Amino acid sequence: MLRLHFTAEDLLRVSFATEPAPLTELVTAMALLQRRSLPPVLSGWQRRTRRALPARAGILTSLVPPSARGPMFLDPLSRGLEDGLDTVLRSPAARVRSDLDHVCPAVRPRTPWVRRLACQDREAWQLLEDALRDAYDTVLAGSWNHVRSAFDAERAWRTRLLADHGLLTTLAGLGPGGRWEGTTLIYDCPEDAEGHLSGHGVVLLPSVLWQGRPLVALRDDGPSVLLYASTATLPLLGPGPDGASPTGLAALLGRTRAAVLHLLVRQRTTTEIARELRIGKSSASEHAKALRAARLICTQRDGNVAWHWCTPLGLDLLAATGQAADRSDRTGNGPGPAITSYPAVRANPGGSRPPWPAS
């Protein structure tokens, strides 16, 4: 089991990440590419992405294995890809060496490229930047709007739970068997792991791609990060022809109306709905009217502008359909928690293609 020891200061400093972290989602996706067994809904994506991934991106796979126990400097919280890359490239040398000493050779071989990274070799770090860019462009760039929408839906649902049921219930619900013993948060998992928070609090980071148990990145100089699997459906599978996510919600409401409801986990205008879904403004208005009549959204006018957003009933419906898809799409049998970093990837510095294990 995973045991996380909170102090009173930590409980007062719990917050949700405001947006998905591109590099965290990237390395999570890369970890999925290395899995030997995935549910059928993901196996096709895995095959297509393995074929499309540039050879240069294979260097990433020498840093973290499919078990997701990799260096924390590789996938920081960030506001966009460029901000994340800048944070990675400015990682203090002492932290890089410490992270790599923890990972290599404990779970990955210490390759010549990894040794050059630890020594701050400029060419090695340029190769890392190029690999991260290539991998992001191939794996996530085309799906990032869907990743963001799924993240927004998950965050809206969890903050609703927080308001209705409180902090302790919300945190316990982030992983299997979640429960409290005093100020210690416990999740069930095959391996034993234990961590003490530093009094700086914890940032809750839902991942719409991660398939395993909660992962914790402990920090002494700032908030720790608790990464957990979102209930939202996997956005890498792609939207329907009119933008709706591939869930049962589309069968209930229709694809376009389901897509509108997904968008409205964030407040949006009629014009923004029309632009996002590439439909006419009058059509967007009609869909909003129907959802409002069903009490799934509410609308407020500000002059000539109509603002729409989900009601609690709408969020409940999104969460319910997301959880149903989640049970069928996710294995629920991923590796145990790592009190190191959230997922990153493995690598092949000299090979012509990434060394994917045989499925």
N, C-alpha and C positions, 0 to 999 in steps of 0.2 A: 504494500500500500504506500501511497504518497502522503506524508505528514508535513504540513506547513504550519509553523509556529508564528502566530501573529502577536505583536504587542498592541497595547491600547493605541499607540500612535499610528501603527499600521492600519488599524481598523478605521481610524479617523481620516486616513489618506488613501482610501480606495477610489479609483476613478476608472472610467471607460476610455479607451483610445477613441479619438474623434474621427479617425479615418484609417483605412487599411494601410499596412506598411508594405510597399511594393517588394522590397527585398525579402521580407519574411514570407510573403506569399510565393515569391519566386523559388526560394530554396525549399519551401514545402512542396511545391509542384515537382521540383527536381527529385525530392525524396520519393515521391509517388512513382516517378519514372523508374526507380530502381527496385521497386517491390516485385517479388517473384509471383505474388498472388494478389490480384485485385478483383473486386466484384465485377461482374460482366458489364455494368454500366460504365466502368472506367477503362476496361481493357482495350477498347477501340481507340480511345483518346491516347492511351499510353503508346500503342503501336504507331499511331500517326505522328505523335510528337517525337518519339525516338527517331523516326525516319527523317523528320524535318530539322532536328536540332543540329546546328553547325558543329563541325568537329572541334572548333576552337573552344566551344562552351564545355567540352568534355573535361577540361582542366578542373572545373569546379568539383568533380566527383572525387577528388583526393582529399577533400577537407572534411566532409561529413558523410557517414554511411546512411543507409535507409532507416536505421534506428533513430536518426535525427539528433544524434549527440555531437554537435559541432561547435565551432568557435563563435562566441557571442558577438565578436566584432563584425561578423559577416552579414548580419541581417538586423540592423538597428531599426527602431521606430523612426519614421521620417515623414515629411510632407512631400511626397512625390519621389520619383526615381532619382532625379539629379541630387536632391537633398540627401537621399540615402547613400548614393555613391560617394558624395563628398564626405559624409560621416565615416564611411568605411576607409576611404583613402587617407583620412586624417587620424586614424586610430593610433593612439600612443603606442610606441614601440614596446614598452613594458607590458601593456595589456595584450598586444598581439602575441608576444612570446609566451605569456602565461596561458592564453587560450590555446595556442598550438601545442604547448607542452601537455595540456590537459587532454587534448584530442589525439595527438600523435606521440608515441605509437600505441596508445591505449586502445583506440578503436579504428585507427587508420594508419597505414605505413607512413613513416617519415620520408617522403620522397625528396629528391634534390630540389624540386620547385618549392616544396613546403619549407625546407631549410633556407632557401633564398628569401622567401617571404619573411621568415622570422628575423633574417639579417637585414631587412629593409632594402633589398636589392630593387633598384628602380625598374628594371625590365620585368621582374617577377610581378611587381605590383601593377604594371601596365597590362600584363597578360591577364591578371585577375579582373581589372576593370573591363577589358575587352570581352572577356568571357561572360561577365555579368550582363553587359549590354546585349550581347548576342543572344543569350538565353532569355532575357526579358523580352526582346523583340519577337522571338519565336514562340515563346510559351504564353506570355501574358498580355502583350501590347494590344492585340486584337480583341481581348476579352475583358480589358480592365474596367470598362463601364459596367459590365455585368458583375464583376467582382465588387465594385463599389456599391452597386445597388443591393447586392446580397448582404454586404457588410452593414449598410444602412438599415435594412430590414431587421437583421439580428440585433443591432444596437438598440433600435426602437423597442423591440420586444423585451429585451433584458432590462432596459430602463423602466419599462412599464411594470415588470415583475418587481423591480426594486421599489417602486412607489407603492405597489399593492402589498408586498409581502416582506419587505425589509432586506437589509444587507446580508444577514446570515443565511437566509433562505436562498437568496440570489447566488451567493458564492457556492453554497452546497450544491446547487443545481447545475454547475458548470462541468461536472464530471461524474462518472459512474460511482454509485454508492456514496455520494458526498454527504458528509455529516461533520458535526463539531464535537470535540471533547474539550470543554473550556474554551480557550482561544486558539486551539489547534484545529485546523481544517484538514480533513482526511478524505482521500479518494481511494477507491479500490483499484488495484492494478496488480499484475503478476509479480512485479519486483518491489522491493522495499527501497524507499528513498525518503530522505528527511531534510528539511531546510528551515533555517531561521531567518525571518525577515529582519531588516536592519532598522526599522523605525521610520523609514522614508516612505512607506506605503507601497501599494502595488497598482499597476496599470493592467486592466483587463483587456486582452486583445483577442477578439474572436477571429478565427481563421476560417474562411469559407472553403479552403482546400485541405486542411489538415485532417487526417483520418484517425489519429490515435488518441491516447489519453492526454490530460492536461500536461503541459510542459512549463517549466519555471526557469526564468533567468534571474538569478539572485544578484543584486548589486548592493555594494556597501556605500556608494557615493550618490545614490539617487533611488527612485522607485524601482522595485523589482517588476518583472513582467510575467503575467500568467497568461499563457496562450492556451486557448481551448477550441475545440471543434464547434463551429457554428451549426445551428439547426437549419440554416439556409441551404438550398440545393446547390449543387456544384456548378458554378457558372462557366467553367471551362468546357462544359458540354455544349454550350451555345444556346442562344435564344431560339424561339420559334420564328417563323417567317415574318411575323409582325412585331417581334421584340419580346414576346412573353417567354418567361422561363419555363423549362420543361417540367411542370408539376401538374398535380391534379386540379389545381386552382383554375387552369385554363379550361378544363372540361366543365367546371362548375359555372364560371362566369363568361367564358369565351376568351380567346387569346388576347385580344386587344384590351378588353376590360380588365383582365387579370394583370396585364402589363401596366395599365394605369394605376391600379391599386399598389403594385410593387413600387412604382415611382413615388407614390405619395406617402411613403414612410418619411420623406422629407417634404417640407412645404414647397409647393410649386404653383405657378400660375397656369391658366389654361393655355397660354401661348407656349410656355415651356413644355407642357405635356405634348402639345402638337409637334413641337420641334423634336423632342426626344424620340417620339414614336413615328415621326414622318407621316403624320396624318393631318387632315384639315383641322383648322381651329374649331369649326362648327361641330365636327365629329368628336373632337376632344371634349367640347362642352356637353354634348349629348351623353358621352360615356360618364363624365363626372356627375351629370344629373341623375343617371341611373344608379350609380354607386351611392350618391347622397340619399336617394329615395330608400335604398336598402340599409341606410345608417352605417355604411362602411367608411364613408368619408364625411368631412364637414367642409363648409366653404364660408369664407368671409370676404366681403368686398372692400376694396380701398380705392375709392373713386371709380374709374373704369376697369380696374384690375381685380380679377377674382383669384383669391388664393385658396388652395385646396390642401388638405392633409388627412391622414388616416384617423379614424376614431379608434377608441379601444377595441370595439368589435372588429374593425378592419384589421388591426394588429393581431387580434386573436385568430382570425381566419388565416392570415399569412403564416403565423406561427404553427397552427395546426396542420396546414398543408405542407409546410416546410418540414415538420417533424415526421410526417408520414413518408415523404420522399427520403428523408434522412435515414429512416430505418431500412429502406430497401436499397439505398445507394452506398451506405457505408458498412464496412466490415465490423466495426466495433471491437476488433481483435488486434488492434495495432500494438506497437511496443509499449512498454511501461514508460513512466514519466522520466524525464531527464532534468535534473536540477543543474543545468549548465546553460544551454541556450535552446531556443526554439529551432525548428528544423532548418538544415542547410543541406549541403551535398557532397558527393564523392568525386574523384577526378582521375584523368588519364593523360598526364602531361605529354607523353611521347606518342600516343596512339593516334591513328587517323580518325577513329570514331569513338564515342563514349563506350566504356566497357559495360554495357547493360548485362545483368545476369539473365540467364535463360529463364523464360517464363514457363 
